[in-house]
Every structure is written in structure tokens, then in C-alpha cells.
Amino acid sequence: MGTTVIKITGIDNSGNLTMDNNGNATVDVNDTVKWQIQPQSGVASISITPGSPNIWIPGDPQPDQGSQGNWKGVISSSSNNLSEDYTITGWPASGGKPIIHDPKISVNP
């Protein structure tokens, strides 16, 4: 059981979220995925919306308790060899419209 960290690093000149590997990741079953907003990123908070098929354990992903605006989720043991397009919504620290991004999580066979 490993941990994959996706760092949200900022907002580019086009108004898109910037993050590690564009928010995409390849993981194993039972792994934890964490989304972390980096200091000085200009992003105040995020939310994660699972796609289909849902690869997460029930109730995940969810806010990471004790962290400011970060999220985490655990990959279900029955999700091997599946991929899920999910949605990250980010709210700029300066206000304005939320930013929507649709990356993919792939689970190894």
C-alpha cells in the first residue's frame, strides 16, 4: 500500500490549474492518493468528484482531516485494471470562478 501525492502548484496564465503530471496518476489497489495544495499556489481550496467507474473505497475521496483544503482517497481492492476520469475543482485564493480540471487515475492490474 503506497501513497501517491498530486501537488497542486498553481494557476497558469490561461486560468487552468497546474499540478504534478497534470493530475494523472497510475496506482495500485489499496493505495492512497493525496491532493496537496502547495504554498503560494494561488489556490485556496479544492474538491474532488469521483467519476465512473468509481475506483475508491466507500466515502472516498474526502477532505484530508487536519490539512487546509487538501483531499485524500484510498483505491478499492476491487478496482484493479480500471481507469477513472475524475474532476478537481479549485477555488482561486483571489476569488473568482472555480476552475474545473478532469484528469485520470489508472489502477494497475
Protein Blocks (a to p, Z undefined) as FASTA:
>chain_A
ZZdddddfbdcfkopacdehhhpacddehiacdddddehklpabdcdddddddfbdehia
cddehiahiacddddfklgoiacddddddddfkgpjdddddddddddZZ
